[in-house]
Amino acid sequence: MTRDDGGSYAATLASDALVEQIRPILAGQNPDVVGATLSQLLAIFIGGHAPPLREVSLRLLVECAEGLVPAMVGEMIEAGRAPPEWRSDTKKQ
């Protein structure tokens, strides 16, 4: 089956594969180290955009991450890495 989605399905599959490669590297690291690592990678991503696009790129990336949080928390709960009460919405009201 071919998908006419502008390549987003292929990008999602590639992203999933890359995350599975990176996950073991970050597992067990101090949260400060993981945060600093992700900050550097985010800076590379944002810096790779032309200056007029940087703010919107950051905003879209954060919105995407926020949308993924419920699924990731669900996976963490299912794997026993987080308590069930973490399932509640984490966005500030």
URPE-V293658 format. One line per field, one symbol per residue. psi: psi as a letter, one per 30 degrees, with the letter a starting at -180 (. if undefined). A space follows every 50 residues. Layout:
psi = ???
//
This chain:
psi = klkigggeeeeeeeeeeeefeeefefkflkeeeeeeeeeeeeeeeefflk effeeeeeeeeeeeeeffeeeeeeeeeefgfkleffflkfkk.
//
